[in-house]
Amino acid sequence: MNHTVSVIVRFVALLLLGVVSVAPGLGQEVALDFVPAKTSVKFTLGDTIHTVHGEFALKNGGIRFDPGTGVIAGEVVVDATSGHSGNGMRDRKMHKEILESATYPEIVFRPDRVDGKVSPQGKSKVQVHGTFSIHGADHEITIPLEVEMAQDRWSSTGHFVVPYQQWGIKNPSTFILRVSESVEIDVQASGVTPAAPASPAGAGAR
């Protein structure tokens, strides 16, 4: 009887080891480092006359997350002072009166949870929840992303809306020109996956 139990235990142990071996990345922290030169943060703002398109530059970014648990930490930092739309007068007003980028030079996203599974190879669609910091205030947000993973690199695309007026940022509308109360953001990011550090994702990363 004891011999039979021992055989069953060994069989179950081998089976579990086999499951782990065919699920690469499960329970292992993944490091995602952003490459600013290969990342774009574009914005679209509509008004009564035309639609304004512009772009911000990524300053830096680093994420650590556990695909098995969805725990994620780190931050993505955008240079608020880099924002431009191709119109000097409009951009000066944006920086001086709207973003006040001399006082608030960074826009930061700090993720804290991933809803959905990220495949270690190929494309995945997930929802990333976190804190969006802009103009000196923090706001809760969930960003839908399509992520593509490879052995030593990754890329992602996402589209979301920032209700800037609701968040207390001045609306640039005038008596004649009415501007939308929210701005659309499109992100295309790329980076590398260096060897992950020993500390767990839940410990935080900066």
Residue, then its C-alpha position, 0 to 999 in steps of 0.5 A: m500500500n505504501h509503495t503504491v502511494s509513493v508511486i502516485v506521489r512521484f507521478v504527480a510530482l513529475l506531472l507538475l514539473g512537466v506542466v511548469s516546463v511547458a509554460p515558460g515565464l509562468g511565475q517568473e518576473v519579466a523586465l521591460d525596458f523602454v527605448p525612447a527613440k522607438t516610442s511615440v506618444k501622440f495626442t489628438l484634440g478636436d475643436t470646432i474648426h479642425t483637429v489638432h495632432g501633436e506628440f510628446a517624447l518619452k523620457n524613460g520607462g521601466i516595468r517589472f511584472d509577473p505574468g503568473t500573478g498580474v503584479i506589476a510595478g515601475e513607471v513610464v515618464v513622458d517629457a511634458t515640455s517636449g509637447h508640440s503640435g506644429n504651431g508655435m503660438r499654439d504650443r507656447k499657449m499649451h505649455k504656459e497656460i494649459l500644461e504649465s510644463a515649466t512647473y510640471p515637467e513630467i507626465v508619469f504612468r505607474p502601473d499596478r495591475v495587469d488584467g489578462k494574460v501576457s503570452p511569453q511569445g507573440k501577441s496578447k491583449v490586456q488591460v493595464h490599471g495604474t496611476f496617471s500623474i499630470h499637472g501635479a495630480d494623480h488619477e486612476i486609469t485603465i489603459p488597453l494595450e496590445v503587447e507583442m513579446a519576443q525573446d529579448r524585445w517587446s512592443s506594444t500599442g495602446h489608445f486611451v482618452v484623457p478627460y483633462q478638463q474633468w481632471g482640473i486642467k484648463n480647457p483652451s476654448t475661446f468664445i469663438l473656438r470650442v475645444s473638446e474636453s478630452v484628448e485622445i492618446d495613441v502610444q506605440a512603444s518598443g523596448v528590450t527585455p534584459a535579465a530580470p532582477a531578483s526582487p519581486a515585482g510587488a516590491g516596486a520599481r522606479 
